[in-house]
Amino acid sequence: MACNGSACKSNCYKDEEAGAAEVASCAQLAERTKPGAAEANPIANTLCIKCKVKEAISGYGGIDDGRFCADCFRNNLFGKFRFAVTSNAMIAPTDKVLVAFSGALLLGLSSLSFRLLRVALQFVHDMQHRSLKNFDASRDRSLPVFGVGVVFIDESAASPTPSSELEKAVKDISSIVASLTPPTKELHVVPIEAVYSSESSDGRDKLIKLVNAVSDSTGKEDLLLYLRMLALQKVASEFGYSRIVLGSCISRIARHVISATVKGQGYSLPADIQYVDARWEIPVVLPLRDCFAQEINMLCRLDGLKTSLLSTSPRSGINSLVSSFVQLLQEENPSRESTIVRTAGKLIPFHFNRIPEIVDGKVPLATQRRRKRYNLKSNESVSPESFCYLCNSPLDKSETVDLINLDNFRSSNIVDASCCSSCRFQILPRDTKSLEQFCTLLPQSVVARAKQLSNGNLSFRREQIQDCLLSDSEDET
């Protein structure tokens, strides 16, 4: 007995010898998918909207709650990840990708942060494993398989963590990385005070003094975030990685949009919420930017992804207050976070918010294909930017002050003049003596970058007023 294709809405045309049970199942599905069947039969509301066969999962609180079955849910979430990677050229076959874990994660959301990075690592591994299969199956093996590494930044020096918990977290990560093979992935466990490693052996003490020199609680959190990025850049540069993957999702970005606005970072906000951030030496990518925290949590539960949890002390700064505020908004309406991110996404990104398209003076063939596929325009006009030496955020013209008249190149003068208004207000000490002491505690790489940025900002300002300057001959006249 055959299934009637005109009545079966699932398009499962059975063989003539199909059993009566399968035919009955198709008939039931046809009844449940008829127009008006949802009102007559409430069970129709639990069907997956994509496959229309399996029961939809619910209970995780996202905007798609109760819409997809488990398999379609996984495919949908991985599809968001893969589309973000391919459409923004995040990972090329010749790249070496570093997935970054941290021991004292921002806003006290260590559980969420660990899950985000765990899912990011799993998805990167899935892409790498598929590339390896294609490589092995191809005859010419022309496209290499990108490499993957994992780094764990130990921040116990700045955020005290019980040694037993720290050891357990490192053990858990080691177990996770070892299970994701082939290919083999290298694990780097690096203390955050490694930013001082090339200078002296008292890096831990200097780091503690540097953090304690900041009186504002929000400033301490932000300073730790900046030092963490420096540590990640250091590891990536030393071991030859070409991309750094961070676990930022819509939920985290929505909180950053509000907190950055409150802290007066509106000008630099577009730089932090894009898929790609190439202002650093090693570009930073956010492949989970289109995913929600609720979706990440559900995937970890469905697949039993092993995670770890480090206890964090309660925080009382702006970041924590904004996190609680956005969480209340999200509980009232599951689309609030998405609305915040979509609104901020209308801001114009900077030129460094995409992977550099020119390599050795040429545009790679893969980049040309991506431009054609997604109808992208080449980024030919690159406007010069001035950057804060501390947080590396782009500076507005009004913030690049007192650089032309900066005759005394003391560290405190350079630091104060090369800093954004937010860092100047929340991180830098107020009085000159404390500021001088603060500068002596900074890693030498930061001070050197401050001098370099000051010279760059000075040249940029001189170019702006070049038409108003008198030449030597005119001055003599």
C-alpha positions in Angstrom: 0.0 0.0 0.0 1.4 3.4 -1.0 1.3 6.7 0.7 -0.9 9.2 -1.1 1.4 12.0 -2.2 -1.4 14.5 -2.5 -2.5 14.0 1.1 0.9 13.7 2.7 2.2 17.2 3.5 5.6 15.8 4.5 6.4 14.8 0.9 7.4 11.3 2.1 6.4 9.2 -1.0 6.7 5.7 0.3 7.5 2.6 -1.6 4.6 0.4 -2.7 5.7 -2.2 -0.1 5.8 0.3 2.8 4.2 -1.1 6.0 0.7 -0.1 7.2 2.2 1.6 10.3 4.3 4.0 8.2 1.3 4.8 6.0 -0.8 5.5 9.1 1.9 7.8 10.4 1.8 9.8 7.1 -2.0 10.0 7.3 -1.8 11.4 10.9 0.8 13.9 9.8 -1.4 15.0 6.9 -4.3 15.6 9.3 -2.1 17.6 11.7 -0.8 19.9 9.0 -4.2 20.7 7.4 -5.3 24.3 7.6 -7.2 24.8 10.8 -5.8 21.7 12.4 -3.9 23.7 15.0 -7.2 24.9 16.5 -8.8 21.5 16.5 -5.7 19.6 17.7 -3.4 21.5 20.1 -0.6 19.0 19.6 -0.1 20.5 16.1 1.4 23.5 17.8 4.4 21.4 19.1 5.6 20.4 15.6 8.9 21.7 14.4 8.2 24.5 11.9 11.1 23.3 9.7 10.8 19.6 9.3 7.1 19.4 10.4 7.8 15.9 11.6 9.5 15.9 15.1 8.2 17.6 18.2 9.6 21.1 18.9 11.7 21.6 22.0 10.8 24.4 24.4 11.7 25.8 27.8 14.9 27.7 27.0 13.2 31.1 26.7 14.6 32.3 23.4 12.7 34.0 20.6 12.6 30.7 18.8 11.4 28.8 21.8 9.1 26.0 20.8 9.7 26.3 17.1 12.4 23.8 16.2 13.0 20.1 17.1 16.4 19.2 18.5 18.0 18.3 15.2 16.7 21.4 13.4 17.7 23.5 16.4 21.3 22.3 16.1 21.4 22.8 12.4 19.9 26.3 12.7 22.4 27.4 15.3 25.4 26.0 13.4 24.1 27.6 10.2 24.2 31.0 11.9 27.8 30.3 12.9 28.9 29.1 9.5 27.2 32.0 7.7 28.9 34.5 9.9 32.3 32.8 9.2 31.9 32.5 5.5 30.2 35.9 4.7 32.8 37.8 6.7 35.9 35.8 5.6 36.7 35.0 9.2 38.6 31.8 8.6 40.7 30.9 5.5 42.3 27.5 4.7 45.7 28.9 5.5 44.7 30.4 8.9 45.6 29.2 12.4 42.7 30.0 14.7 43.0 30.6 18.5 39.9 30.0 20.6 40.3 32.1 23.8 39.1 31.0 27.3 39.5 33.1 30.4 39.6 32.4 34.1 37.8 35.4 35.4 35.2 36.3 32.9 33.5 39.7 32.4 30.4 40.7 34.3 30.5 37.7 36.6 28.9 35.5 33.9 31.5 32.8 34.0 29.0 30.0 33.4 27.6 31.7 30.3 31.0 32.8 29.0 32.4 29.3 29.3 29.4 27.8 27.5 29.8 30.4 24.7 33.4 29.5 24.2 32.7 25.8 24.5 30.2 26.0 21.7 32.5 28.2 19.6 35.2 25.6 20.0 32.8 22.8 19.1 31.7 24.6 15.9 35.2 25.6 14.9 36.2 21.9 15.4 33.2 20.8 13.3 34.3 23.1 10.4 37.9 21.9 10.7 36.8 18.3 10.8 34.7 18.8 7.6 37.6 20.5 5.9 39.9 17.6 6.8 37.4 15.1 5.3 37.3 17.2 2.1 41.1 17.4 2.1 41.5 13.7 2.4 38.9 13.0 -0.2 40.3 15.4 -2.8 42.8 14.3 -5.4 45.0 17.3 -5.6 44.7 18.4 -2.0 45.1 22.0 -3.1 43.3 23.6 -0.1 45.0 23.1 3.3 43.1 22.6 6.5 43.2 25.6 8.9 44.7 24.9 12.3 43.0 25.4 15.7 44.5 26.1 19.1 43.0 26.9 22.5 44.3 29.4 25.1 43.3 29.7 28.8 44.2 33.0 30.4 44.7 32.5 34.1 43.5 35.7 35.8 43.9 34.6 39.4 46.5 37.3 40.0 43.9 40.0 39.6 40.7 38.1 40.5 41.5 35.7 43.4 40.3 32.2 42.6 40.7 29.1 44.7 43.5 27.0 43.4 41.4 23.9 43.4 38.8 25.5 41.1 41.5 26.8 38.8 43.1 23.4 38.6 39.8 21.8 37.9 39.0 24.3 35.1 42.3 23.7 33.4 41.8 19.9 33.7 38.3 20.3 32.2 39.6 22.3 29.3 42.4 19.9 28.7 39.9 17.1 28.6 37.6 19.0 26.2 40.5 19.9 23.8 41.8 16.3 23.9 38.4 14.9 22.9 38.1 17.2 19.8 40.3 15.2 17.5 41.3 14.8 14.8 43.1 17.2 14.0 45.1 17.7 17.2 44.7 21.0 18.9 47.3 22.7 21.0 46.4 24.1 24.5 48.1 27.1 26.0 47.7 27.9 29.7 49.0 31.4 30.2 48.8 33.7 33.3 47.6 37.3 32.5 50.8 38.7 34.0 52.6 37.2 31.0 52.3 40.7 29.5 55.3 41.5 31.8 57.2 38.3 31.1 59.8 39.8 28.9 60.6 42.5 31.4 61.1 41.1 34.9 60.1 38.3 37.2 57.9 40.4 39.4 55.1 40.7 36.8 52.5 39.3 39.2 53.3 41.9 41.8 53.2 44.8 39.3 49.9 43.6 37.9 48.3 43.5 41.4 49.6 47.0 42.1 48.4 48.3 38.7 44.9 46.9 39.3 44.8 48.2 42.9 45.9 51.7 41.7 42.5 52.0 40.0 39.9 53.1 42.5 36.8 52.8 40.3 35.3 49.3 40.3 34.2 49.6 36.7 37.6 50.9 35.7 39.2 47.8 37.3 37.0 45.5 35.3 37.7 47.4 32.1 41.5 47.5 32.7 41.5 43.8 33.3 39.6 43.3 30.0 42.3 45.4 28.2 45.1 43.4 29.8 43.4 40.2 28.8 43.3 41.2 25.2 47.0 42.1 25.4 47.8 38.7 26.7 45.7 37.0 24.0 47.6 39.1 21.3 50.9 38.1 22.9 50.1 34.4 22.8 48.7 34.6 19.2 51.7 36.4 18.0 54.3 34.1 19.6 52.7 30.9 18.4 51.8 32.1 14.9 48.0 32.3 15.1 46.3 34.5 12.5 42.8 34.8 14.2 41.4 35.1 17.7 37.9 33.7 18.3 35.9 35.2 21.2 32.6 34.0 22.5 30.4 37.1 22.2 26.7 36.6 21.4 23.7 38.9 21.0 23.1 38.8 24.7 26.6 39.9 25.6 26.7 42.5 22.8 23.4 44.0 23.9 24.9 44.6 27.4 28.0 46.1 25.9 25.9 48.5 23.8 24.2 49.9 26.9 27.3 50.0 29.2 29.5 51.6 26.5 26.8 54.3 26.0 26.7 54.9 29.7 30.5 55.2 30.0 30.7 57.7 27.1 32.1 55.4 24.5 29.5 56.1 21.9 32.0 57.1 19.2 34.0 53.8 19.5 30.9 51.6 20.0 30.6 50.5 16.3 34.1 49.1 16.5 33.2 46.6 19.2 30.0 45.1 18.0 31.0 43.9 14.5 31.8 40.4 13.3 35.5 41.3 12.7 37.9 43.6 14.6 41.2 44.0 12.7 42.5 47.0 14.6 44.7 44.6 16.6 47.8 43.0 15.2 45.9 39.6 15.2 42.3 40.2 14.1 39.6 39.3 16.5 36.4 37.6 15.2 32.9 37.0 16.7 31.4 34.0 14.9 28.6 33.7 17.5 27.4 37.2 17.1 24.0 36.2 15.7 23.3 33.6 18.5 21.4 34.1 21.8 22.7 33.0 25.2 19.5 31.0 25.7 20.3 29.0 22.5 23.8 28.4 23.6 22.6 27.1 27.0 20.0 24.8 25.3 22.6 23.3 22.9 24.9 22.5 25.8 22.1 20.7 27.6 21.0 18.8 24.4 24.4 17.6 23.5 25.8 17.3 27.0 28.7 19.5 26.2 31.1 19.5 29.1 31.7 22.9 30.7 33.4 24.2 33.7 32.5 26.9 36.2 34.7 29.3 38.2 33.2 31.2 41.1 33.4 34.9 40.8 33.0 37.6 43.5 30.0 39.9 43.2 30.5 43.0 41.2 29.1 46.4 41.7 30.2 48.4 38.7 28.4 49.7 35.7 28.9 46.5 33.8 27.1 44.4 36.4 24.2 46.9 36.8 23.7 47.0 33.0 23.7 43.2 32.9 21.0 43.0 35.5 19.0 45.7 33.7 19.1 44.0 30.3 18.3 40.6 31.9 15.1 42.1 33.4 14.2 43.6 29.9 14.8 40.2 28.3 12.5 38.4 30.8 9.7 40.8 29.9 10.2 40.4 26.2 12.5 37.8 24.6 13.3 40.1 21.6 14.7 43.0 23.7 18.3 42.0 23.3 17.9 41.5 19.5 16.3 45.0 19.3 19.2 46.6 21.1 21.8 45.0 18.8 19.8 45.7 15.6 19.5 49.3 16.6 23.2 49.6 17.4 24.0 47.8 14.2 22.8 50.8 12.2 25.9 52.7 13.3 28.6 52.9 10.6 31.5 50.5 11.2 35.1 51.5 10.9 37.4 50.5 8.1 39.1 47.9 10.4 35.9 46.0 10.9 36.7 43.6 8.2 39.5 41.2 7.4 42.2 43.0 5.2 41.4 42.2 1.6 44.8 42.8 0.1 47.6 40.3 0.8 51.0 41.0 -0.8 49.5 43.7 -3.0 46.8 41.3 -4.4 43.2 40.5 -3.7 42.9 36.8 -3.0 40.6 34.8 -5.3 38.5 33.7 -2.3 37.9 37.3 -1.4 36.9 38.2 -5.0 34.4 35.3 -4.9 33.0 36.4 -1.6 32.5 40.0 -2.9 30.6 38.6 -5.9 28.5 36.2 -3.8 27.4 38.7 -1.1 27.5 41.8 -3.4 30.2 43.5 -1.4 32.1 46.7 -2.3 35.8 46.9 -1.9 37.1 49.0 1.0 39.3 51.3 -1.0 39.0 54.5 1.1 40.6 54.1 4.5 40.5 57.1 6.8 43.2 57.4 9.3 42.2 56.8 12.9 43.7 57.7 16.3 43.5 55.2 19.0 43.5 55.2 22.8 46.8 53.7 24.0 45.0 51.7 26.8 41.8 50.3 25.4 42.7 50.7 21.7 39.4 52.3 21.0 39.2 54.8 18.1 39.3 58.4 19.2 37.1 61.3 18.2 38.9 64.4 17.0 37.9 66.2 20.1 39.7 63.6 22.2 43.1 64.0 20.5 43.9 67.1 22.5 47.1 68.8 23.5 49.3 66.7 21.3 50.8 69.5 19.2 51.9 71.4 22.3 53.1 68.4 24.1 56.8 69.4 24.5 57.5 67.5 27.7 57.3 63.8 26.7 57.1 62.4 30.2 55.2 59.1 30.5 52.3 60.7 32.4 51.9 63.4 29.7 51.9 60.9 26.9 49.5 58.6 28.7 47.0 61.3 29.6 47.1 62.9 26.1 46.8 59.5 24.3 43.9 58.2 26.3 40.1 58.3 25.5 37.8 60.2 27.8 36.3 57.0 29.3 39.7 55.6 30.4 40.8 59.0 31.5 37.8 59.2 33.8 37.5 55.7 35.1 41.0 54.3 35.1 43.7 56.9 35.2 44.5 58.4 38.7 43.6 62.1 39.1 46.7 63.6 40.7 50.0 63.8 38.8 52.0 61.8 41.4 49.7 58.8 41.3 49.5 59.0 37.5 53.3 58.8 37.4 53.3 55.8 39.7 50.5 54.2 37.5 52.7 54.6 34.4 55.6 52.9 36.0 53.4 49.8 36.6 52.2 49.6 33.0 53.8 46.9 30.8 56.6 48.4 28.6 54.7 47.3 25.5 51.8 49.6 26.5 54.0 52.6 27.2 55.8 52.1 23.9 52.5 51.9 22.1 51.4 55.1 23.8 54.5 56.9 22.5 53.9 55.5 19.0 50.2 56.5 19.0 51.1 59.9 20.3 53.5 60.4 17.5 50.9 59.1 15.0 48.2 61.4 16.5 50.6 64.3 16.3 51.4 63.7 12.6 47.6 63.3 11.9 46.8 66.6 13.6 49.7 68.4 11.7 48.3 67.0 8.4 44.9 68.5 9.4 46.3 72.0 9.9 49.1 71.9 7.2 47.4 74.5 5.1 47.5 77.0 8.0 51.1 76.5 8.8 53.8 79.0 7.6 56.7 77.7 5.6 60.3 78.6 6.6 60.5 81.3 3.8 57.2 82.8 4.8 58.3 82.9 8.4 61.5 84.8 7.6 59.5 87.3 5.6 
